[in-house]
Amino acid sequence: MNLTVTEQAAEKAKALLAEKGIEDGYLRVFVVGGGCSGYQYGMALVKTVDEEDLITQQHGVKLVIDPDSAPLLDGAEIDYHEDVMRSGFTIFNPNATKSCACGQSFDADDGGGTPRPCSH
């Protein structure tokens, strides 16, 4: 599994984990069907992992990915941006063949997922 997280994203994730009182927790990154392009990214702060999950640690934050999401996130980079217009995590995914303008969904060569309208 080749998923990277920038230092800025790792620092934000660690701050969020500390804020929730789960400093030893994980940032779960996943992909689900849906979104306006076919797949949709998701993230959650979790205390535990499943036995089949893939775990990596970078810049002091532990990332966990389920086996179904792993191929779709292979080679992706998680970053965190903060500016006047918006702030939040972003994912640059080389597996995405097209992305929605909202930046939260994508399609891949396998054509999986069922597109839905953007919620923005």
C-alpha positions, 0 to 999 in steps of 0.5 A: 500500500503506497499512501502518503500523508503530508506533514501538514495533514499529519499535524492536523490529524494528530490535533484532531485525534488529541481533541477527541481524546484518542491520541493513540487512534487512527485516521481511517481513509476509505472509498465508497461508491457514490459521489457525483463521479462514481466513488467518494472519499471518506475519512474518520477518526477511529480507536480500533482497526479490523484484523484485515485493515492495512496500517501505515504510519507517517509523520507520527499519525497512523493511517488505516485503510480497508482492503477494498479501498486500498487499490483505489488509494494506492499512490494517493497523497493526503494533504491539508489546506487552509485558506480564505475560501475553505479548509480541509483534507484533500486527496490527490489520487493518480488512479482517478480518471476524472474528478468532480468539481467538488473534489470529494468524488472520482472515477477510476478505470474500473468504472465502479461506483454509481454516480450521484449528484453533488451535495454541495 
